Amino acid sequence: MRSSALELRFSNRTRPLEPAGCAATDNVAIRLVKRLLALDDDSLAKLEGVASPRLVVVLGPAELLPWVDGIRYLGHEAEAPSFYFPTTLAPNIAAALLQRSLRKTKLEPPLMLLDQPPLLASLSEALPLSRAHLLAWRPR
């Protein structure tokens, strides 16, 4: 009996998804945090975020998401509402099928899938942004 695993690849979307978040790694994450710190407190309170030492993810309305060179904007597909994908890229595996298969992982939805660097992460612990949280974030 032969078994083959599907290789996940991405291609350009014909129509980008509406941005509902953004992700940044490494040096881009540092610039993102600096940009977020420049926002007023009211704008920060309308955004949520989750971070690790090498990754920062911000969720919120498209008009409030900051722009930073190198940032990856994230959006939802209608068939996979608990999944965030890059807005300009589509996976070669149907989003609904990916969402179903990844429910078997120990990761709590919502989930984010990036192509570069390849990354699957849970966004379930996202909290409202605050200046104190941003200042406490420390990159590696």
Secondary structure as the mmCIF struct_conf table of DSSP 4:
data_model
#
loop_
_struct_conf.conf_type_id
_struct_conf.id
_struct_conf.beg_label_comp_id
_struct_conf.beg_label_asym_id
_struct_conf.beg_label_seq_id
_struct_conf.end_label_comp_id
_struct_conf.end_label_asym_id
_struct_conf.end_label_seq_id
HELX_LH_PP_P HELX_LH_PP_P1 ALA A 5 LEU A 8
STRN STRN1 PHE A 10 ASN A 12
BEND BEND1 THR A 14 ARG A 15
HELX_LH_PP_P HELX_LH_PP_P2 PRO A 16 PRO A 19
STRN STRN2 GLY A 21 THR A 25
HELX_RH_AL_P HELX_RH_AL_P1 ASP A 26 LEU A 37
TURN_TY1_P TURN_TY1_P1 ALA A 38 ALA A 38
BEND BEND2 LEU A 39 LEU A 39
HELX_RH_AL_P HELX_RH_AL_P2 ASP A 41 ALA A 45
TURN_TY1_P TURN_TY1_P2 LYS A 46 LYS A 46
STRN STRN3 GLU A 48 SER A 52
TURN_TY1_P TURN_TY1_P3 PRO A 53 ARG A 54
STRN STRN4 LEU A 55 LEU A 59
BEND BEND3 GLY A 60 GLY A 60
HELX_RH_3T_P HELX_RH_3T_P1 ALA A 62 LEU A 64
BEND BEND4 LEU A 65 LEU A 65
TURN_TY1_P TURN_TY1_P4 ASP A 69 GLY A 70
STRN STRN5 ARG A 72 GLU A 77
TURN_TY1_P TURN_TY1_P5 ALA A 78 GLU A 79
STRN STRN6 ALA A 80 PRO A 86
TURN_TY1_P TURN_TY1_P6 THR A 87 THR A 88
STRN STRN7 LEU A 89 PRO A 91
BEND BEND5 ASN A 92 ILE A 93
HELX_RH_AL_P HELX_RH_AL_P3 ALA A 95 LEU A 102
TURN_TY1_P TURN_TY1_P7 ARG A 103 LYS A 104
BEND BEND6 THR A 105 LYS A 106
HELX_LH_PP_P HELX_LH_PP_P3 LEU A 107 GLU A 108
BEND BEND7 PRO A 109 PRO A 110
STRN STRN8 LEU A 111 LEU A 114
TURN_TY1_P TURN_TY1_P8 ASP A 115 PRO A 118
STRN STRN9 LEU A 119 SER A 122
TURN_TY1_P TURN_TY1_P9 SER A 124 GLU A 125
STRN STRN10 LEU A 127 PRO A 128
HELX_RH_AL_P HELX_RH_AL_P4 ARG A 131 ALA A 136
#
